[in-house]
Amino acid sequence: MNQNKKVLVLGVASVQMDAIIQLKQMGYETYACAMKKDGPGADIADHFEVINILDKEAIIKYIEKNNISLVYSVGSDIAMPVSCYISEKLGMPHFVSEKTAYICNNKDLMRHALGEGFNGNIAFQVVKNIEEQIQIEFPFILKPADSQGQRGVRLINNYEEYLQNFNISKQYSRSGLVMIEQYISGKELSVNGYVVDGKIEYLIISDRDTWEQHTGLIHKHIVPACNIDKDMEEDISKIIYNACKKLGINNGPVYAQMKLEKNKPYIIEITPRLDGCHMWKLLSYYTGINLLKLTFEHLLNNNTAELDLNKSKDEKYVLEFICQQPNTKADYIEYKNKIESSVDSFKYYNQGDNIRPVNGIFDKIGYFIYEI
């Protein structure tokens, strides 16, 4: 084991499984906890315990009992404030404060923190109940103020659709608040960055291709982004840098969803964590840099040497998700040839398993990566 250091990962979904596998490859003893043993990370970890990841005191007791050196999570906005709170309280390594993680997990607070005059922010309204007067013009995006994974996100074209969807979005909000946001109609982008001492040392922009029939639900990530010129890339870089300064993201990974309208980039979401779409794996093929390894080396050993790795960027890579309606049986037959010819792939379920509802509309059941 690596210097007898033990790492606790909050959550056991496939993105946390990625982290657990990486940590094991680095020689660390791995621990994981979740409310249920219902994800692949539970079986991969050296130790698993049934603990609600929002139960801070129970997690602290588990950490102290097992002499754990680091608590972290990947791809989960819900877990980040918990991880940062515990790390601050116990003096464990962490990148951002609990305050920063909490603000980024609450879209209303994030919009307020960026401010109305911030280049890249969009018009928004926080709504407590359906009777409140709407101040944003149709069409707009309706979403929970503090959810993740595109749960409860709807494109609203008129007042009737608003009435039909308000409670659907609200049910996914832990605070009971929903957001109405200006609809940006253009191309979607993902931005994966890495910050060291306030400086963005790594920034890759990729196309975020969504399912046409399901607003905001991811279908493909394509790297590098097409039709992004140097001026737009510099504009995006400045927006991300300024947002990190505003939000207090001075070290570690940063992930943002952005959209373009008339070639102007806008932030849809920004958070101080690795994304929830296995982008680290796609980007490792493209750049040679393993963001997962970098994150843990930086946290545990203050080592950012992974950033020195780089390869030519002539190739283009795609991470494509296989999605299916929840509460149906997983079926990969249609994708058999594509999976076999891919450079990498993963299935969240076995053939014929029942698909658990996550976003409740069109859930991921696997992915594959290929070069184009």
TORGULO-518275 format. One record per residue (C-alpha): residue in one letter; z, y, x. Coordinates in pm, whole numbers. Example, Ala and Ser with C-alpha at 12.3 -4.5 7.8 and 13.67 -1.06 7.14 Angstrom:
ATOM   r        w        v        u
ATOM   a      780     -450     1230
ATOM   s      714     -106     1367
//
This chain:
ATOM   r        w        v        u
ATOM   m        0        0        0
ATOM   n      -77      356      113
ATOM   q      250      489      260
ATOM   n      437      325      -31
ATOM   k      317      602     -263
ATOM   k      306      519     -631
ATOM   v       89      702     -885
ATOM   l      136      717    -1261
ATOM   v     -174      777    -1473
ATOM   l     -122      907    -1827
ATOM   g     -351      720    -2064
ATOM   v     -551      398    -2034
ATOM   a     -896      486    -2173
ATOM   s    -1206      418    -1966
ATOM   v    -1188      753    -1782
ATOM   q     -828      683    -1681
ATOM   m     -938      334    -1577
ATOM   d    -1180      503    -1334
ATOM   a     -886      686    -1178
ATOM   i     -673      372    -1155
ATOM   i     -954      178     -984
ATOM   q    -1008      464     -737
ATOM   l     -636      481     -655
ATOM   k     -619      106     -599
ATOM   q     -920      130     -364
ATOM   m     -730      398     -173
ATOM   g     -432      164     -137
ATOM   y     -190      319     -386
ATOM   e       34      126     -624
ATOM   t      -74      219     -974
ATOM   y      128      270    -1291
ATOM   a       -5      360    -1636
ATOM   c      143      441    -1973
ATOM   a       11      498    -2323
ATOM   m      131      477    -2681
ATOM   k      -51      143    -2717
ATOM   k     -203     -113    -2485
ATOM   d     -548      -38    -2624
ATOM   g     -759       69    -2329
ATOM   p     -908     -100    -2020
ATOM   g     -679       91    -1782
ATOM   a     -376     -102    -1905
ATOM   d     -501     -430    -1758
ATOM   i     -636     -273    -1438
ATOM   a     -311      -95    -1339
ATOM   d      -52     -276    -1131
ATOM   h      211     -181    -1390
ATOM   f      177      -75    -1754
ATOM   e      443       58    -1990
ATOM   v      421      148    -2359
ATOM   i      523      518    -2359
ATOM   n      375      797    -2568
ATOM   i      211     1030    -2313
ATOM   l      355     1329    -2504
ATOM   d      712     1203    -2456
ATOM   k      800     1403    -2146
ATOM   e     1160     1283    -2112
ATOM   a     1066      915    -2142
ATOM   i      797      963    -1876
ATOM   i     1043     1142    -1646
ATOM   k     1288      851    -1677
ATOM   y     1008      606    -1598
ATOM   i      904      811    -1292
ATOM   e     1259      829    -1159
ATOM   k     1324      461    -1224
ATOM   n     1013      355    -1030
ATOM   n     1020      622     -753
ATOM   i      672      744     -846
ATOM   s      515     1009     -620
ATOM   l      248     1157     -849
ATOM   v      172     1181    -1220
ATOM   y     -181     1275    -1327
ATOM   s     -454     1210    -1581
ATOM   v     -832     1229    -1601
ATOM   g    -1043     1356    -1889
ATOM   s     -749     1440    -2117
ATOM   d     -657     1797    -2215
ATOM   i     -361     1655    -2407
ATOM   a     -215     1491    -2097
ATOM   m     -260     1783    -1857
ATOM   p       24     2009    -1987
ATOM   v      258     1708    -1982
ATOM   s      157     1613    -1629
ATOM   c      199     1971    -1504
ATOM   y      534     2021    -1680
ATOM   i      677     1704    -1527
ATOM   s      532     1783    -1183
ATOM   e      684     2132    -1187
ATOM   k     1022     2000    -1301
ATOM   l     1038     1718    -1047
ATOM   g      871     1904     -758
ATOM   m      573     1665     -753
ATOM   p      221     1761     -636
ATOM   h       10     1948     -893
ATOM   f     -282     2189     -898
ATOM   v     -206     2424    -1188
ATOM   s      100     2536    -1384
ATOM   e      200     2394    -1721
ATOM   k      115     2738    -1864
ATOM   t     -244     2720    -1739
ATOM   a     -289     2363    -1863
ATOM   y     -144     2456    -2204
ATOM   i     -368     2761    -2241
ATOM   c     -678     2558    -2160
ATOM   n     -574     2291    -2410
ATOM   n     -550     2552    -2687
ATOM   k     -889     2707    -2748
ATOM   d     -744     3014    -2921
ATOM   l     -518     3087    -2622
ATOM   m     -807     3027    -2382
ATOM   r    -1027     3277    -2567
ATOM   h     -745     3534    -2573
ATOM   a     -670     3476    -2202
ATOM   l    -1031     3541    -2105
ATOM   g    -1034     3852    -2323
ATOM   e    -1288     4019    -2549
ATOM   g    -1466     4200    -2266
ATOM   f    -1501     3893    -2046
ATOM   n    -1859     3810    -1948
ATOM   g    -1916     3461    -2085
ATOM   n    -1663     3472    -2369
ATOM   i    -1779     3452    -2732
ATOM   a    -1664     3602    -3062
ATOM   f    -1396     3391    -3232
ATOM   q    -1139     3386    -3510
ATOM   v     -823     3180    -3548
ATOM   v     -766     3058    -3906
ATOM   k     -443     2921    -4051
ATOM   n     -557     2852    -4407
ATOM   i     -877     2830    -4604
ATOM   e     -804     3144    -4806
ATOM   e     -833     3375    -4504
ATOM   q    -1133     3605    -4493
ATOM   i    -1408     3492    -4255
ATOM   q    -1496     3751    -3994
ATOM   i    -1767     3561    -3805
ATOM   e    -2124     3550    -3936
ATOM   f    -2286     3222    -4042
ATOM   p    -2382     2993    -3880
ATOM   f    -2068     2934    -3675
ATOM   i    -1880     2648    -3513
ATOM   l    -1564     2520    -3682
ATOM   k    -1325     2328    -3458
ATOM   p     -956     2238    -3420
ATOM   a     -769     2480    -3195
ATOM   d     -617     2205    -2981
ATOM   s     -810     1881    -2997
ATOM   q    -1046     1709    -2755
ATOM   g    -1344     1476    -2746
ATOM   q    -1543     1675    -3005
ATOM   r    -1307     1564    -3281
ATOM   g    -1345     1777    -3592
ATOM   v    -1623     1997    -3451
ATOM   r    -1875     2107    -3715
ATOM   l    -2170     2347    -3735
ATOM   i    -2119     2552    -4050
ATOM   n    -2423     2716    -4211
ATOM   n    -2270     2856    -4532
ATOM   y    -1947     2901    -4723
ATOM   e    -1986     2576    -4915
ATOM   e    -2004     2379    -4589
ATOM   y    -1699     2571    -4467
ATOM   l    -1498     2462    -4771
ATOM   q    -1614     2102    -4729
ATOM   n    -1523     2081    -4360
ATOM   f    -1217     2302    -4314
ATOM   n     -957     2030    -4378
ATOM   i    -1157     1776    -4175
ATOM   s    -1127     2000    -3869
ATOM   k     -766     2095    -3945
ATOM   q     -652     1731    -3955
ATOM   y     -735     1699    -3585
ATOM   s     -532     2009    -3491
ATOM   r     -173     1945    -3379
ATOM   s      -89     2313    -3435
ATOM   g     -258     2326    -3776
ATOM   l     -487     2604    -3651
ATOM   v     -864     2596    -3656
ATOM   m    -1115     2809    -3470
ATOM   i    -1428     2976    -3595
ATOM   e    -1660     3057    -3306
ATOM   q    -1988     3242    -3276
ATOM   y    -2268     2984    -3267
ATOM   i    -2468     2989    -2945
ATOM   s    -2799     2828    -3033
ATOM   g    -2947     2752    -2691
ATOM   k    -2936     2485    -2428
ATOM   e    -2606     2312    -2342
ATOM   l    -2479     2275    -1986
ATOM   s    -2192     2103    -1810
ATOM   v    -2042     2262    -1502
ATOM   n    -1834     2054    -1262
ATOM   g    -1653     2251     -996
ATOM   y    -1385     2215     -735
ATOM   v    -1154     2495     -620
ATOM   v     -966     2519     -290
ATOM   d     -725     2810     -241
ATOM   g     -903     3022     -500
ATOM   k    -1253     2959     -365
ATOM   i    -1508     2747     -549
ATOM   e    -1620     2499     -285
ATOM   y    -1829     2278     -514
ATOM   l    -2027     2366     -827
ATOM   i    -2288     2148     -993
ATOM   i    -2467     2244    -1315
ATOM   s    -2610     1969    -1532
ATOM   d    -2791     1951    -1864
ATOM   r    -2577     1837    -2156
ATOM   d    -2808     1664    -2402
ATOM   t    -2643     1608    -2742
ATOM   w    -2739     1390    -3038
ATOM   e    -2964     1593    -3267
ATOM   q    -2792     1468    -3582
ATOM   h    -2436     1522    -3452
ATOM   t    -2350     1875    -3332
ATOM   g    -2184     1873    -2991
ATOM   l    -2166     1495    -2945
ATOM   i    -2287     1401    -2600
ATOM   h    -2588     1172    -2551
ATOM   k    -2692     1237    -2188
ATOM   h    -2589     1427    -1878
ATOM   i    -2884     1513    -1652
ATOM   v    -2838     1639    -1298
ATOM   p    -2959     1877    -1170
ATOM   a    -3006     2102    -1470
ATOM   c    -3369     2180    -1554
ATOM   n    -3502     2534    -1584
ATOM   i    -3196     2701    -1425
ATOM   d    -3319     2962    -1181
ATOM   k    -3120     3103     -889
ATOM   d    -3014     3417    -1078
ATOM   m    -2877     3214    -1368
ATOM   e    -2699     2978    -1130
ATOM   e    -2533     3276     -961
ATOM   d    -2435     3419    -1300
ATOM   i    -2275     3090    -1404
ATOM   s    -2095     3066    -1069
ATOM   k    -1952     3417    -1114
ATOM   i    -1837     3341    -1470
ATOM   i    -1660     3022    -1360
ATOM   y    -1501     3198    -1061
ATOM   n    -1374     3486    -1278
ATOM   a    -1252     3246    -1547
ATOM   c    -1057     3046    -1288
ATOM   k     -895     3369    -1165
ATOM   k     -804     3472    -1520
ATOM   l     -663     3130    -1609
ATOM   g     -484     3055    -1282
ATOM   i     -701     2767    -1165
ATOM   n     -668     2810     -787
ATOM   n     -693     2449     -671
ATOM   g     -842     2125     -792
ATOM   p    -1118     2031    -1034
ATOM   v    -1254     2259    -1306
ATOM   y    -1483     2150    -1585
ATOM   a    -1669     2374    -1828
ATOM   q    -1903     2326    -2118
ATOM   m    -2144     2617    -2144
ATOM   k    -2440     2718    -2361
ATOM   l    -2728     2953    -2302
ATOM   e    -2867     3210    -2541
ATOM   k    -3153     3431    -2424
ATOM   n    -3078     3308    -2069
ATOM   k    -2720     3436    -2091
ATOM   p    -2446     3174    -2027
ATOM   y    -2137     3146    -2246
ATOM   i    -1823     2936    -2201
ATOM   i    -1763     2687    -2481
ATOM   e    -1467     2515    -2313
ATOM   i    -1310     2532    -1968
ATOM   t    -1029     2318    -1833
ATOM   p     -852     2243    -1499
ATOM   r     -934     1875    -1485
ATOM   l    -1209     1625    -1430
ATOM   d    -1434     1578    -1731
ATOM   g    -1406     1290    -1978
ATOM   c    -1762     1161    -1933
ATOM   h    -1750      977    -1598
ATOM   m    -1944     1266    -1443
ATOM   w    -1774     1203    -1109
ATOM   k    -1976      881    -1085
ATOM   l    -2307     1047    -1177
ATOM   l    -2241     1330     -930
ATOM   s    -2149     1089     -651
ATOM   y    -2503      951     -670
ATOM   y    -2644     1302     -666
ATOM   t    -2429     1472     -401
ATOM   g    -2255     1192     -213
ATOM   i    -1919     1352     -298
ATOM   n    -1666     1145     -495
ATOM   l    -1471     1397     -705
ATOM   l    -1212     1138     -807
ATOM   k    -1133     1049     -448
ATOM   l    -1133     1417     -351
ATOM   t     -886     1501     -629
ATOM   f     -633     1237     -524
ATOM   e     -674     1299     -151
ATOM   h     -614     1670     -215
ATOM   l     -310     1609     -435
ATOM   l     -145     1340     -226
ATOM   n     -248     1430      129
ATOM   n     -377     1790      112
ATOM   n     -705     1648      241
ATOM   t    -1036     1792      120
ATOM   a    -1261     1625      379
ATOM   e    -1459     1460       97
ATOM   l    -1622     1801       40
ATOM   d    -1791     1772      379
ATOM   l    -2001     1482      255
ATOM   n    -2341     1579      120
ATOM   k    -2684     1431       83
ATOM   s    -3026     1567       -8
ATOM   k    -3067     1667     -371
ATOM   d    -3428     1568     -428
ATOM   e    -3343     1295     -679
ATOM   k    -3259     1346    -1046
ATOM   y    -3002     1126    -1219
ATOM   v    -2909     1065    -1582
ATOM   l    -2588      932    -1736
ATOM   e    -2677      811    -2085
ATOM   f    -2417      711    -2343
ATOM   i    -2457      427    -2589
ATOM   c    -2302      541    -2916
ATOM   q    -2241      377    -3251
ATOM   q    -2067      446    -3579
ATOM   p    -1693      358    -3570
ATOM   n    -1561       53    -3755
ATOM   t    -1883     -137    -3687
ATOM   k    -1938     -417    -3436
ATOM   a    -2047     -315    -3086
ATOM   d    -2407     -410    -3022
ATOM   y    -2568     -366    -2679
ATOM   i    -2878     -582    -2731
ATOM   e    -3114     -285    -2773
ATOM   y    -3004     -150    -2432
ATOM   k    -3008     -480    -2239
ATOM   n    -3312     -402    -2022
ATOM   k    -3204      -43    -1954
ATOM   i    -2857     -156    -1848
ATOM   e    -2997     -424    -1619
ATOM   s    -3232     -179    -1447
ATOM   s    -2970       98    -1412
ATOM   v    -2788      187    -1088
ATOM   d    -2452      173    -1269
ATOM   s    -2319       90    -1615
ATOM   f    -2006       14    -1813
ATOM   k    -1937     -128    -2159
ATOM   y    -1625       -7    -2342
ATOM   y    -1628     -315    -2567
ATOM   n    -1745     -672    -2563
ATOM   q    -2047     -758    -2775
ATOM   g    -1931     -786    -3138
ATOM   d    -1595     -608    -3094
ATOM   n    -1491     -360    -3362
ATOM   i    -1538        3    -3255
ATOM   r    -1222      211    -3284
ATOM   p    -1266      560    -3434
ATOM   v    -1229      834    -3173
ATOM   n    -1436     1126    -3297
ATOM   g    -1481      935    -3624
ATOM   i    -1856      997    -3643
ATOM   f    -2056      850    -3356
ATOM   d    -1839      703    -3082
ATOM   k    -1920      607    -2724
ATOM   i    -1933      234    -2660
ATOM   g    -2073      241    -2307
ATOM   y    -2298      418    -2058
ATOM   f    -2556      357    -1789
ATOM   i    -2680      569    -1497
ATOM   y    -3039      577    -1377
ATOM   e    -3268      777    -1151
ATOM   i    -3571      960    -1287
//
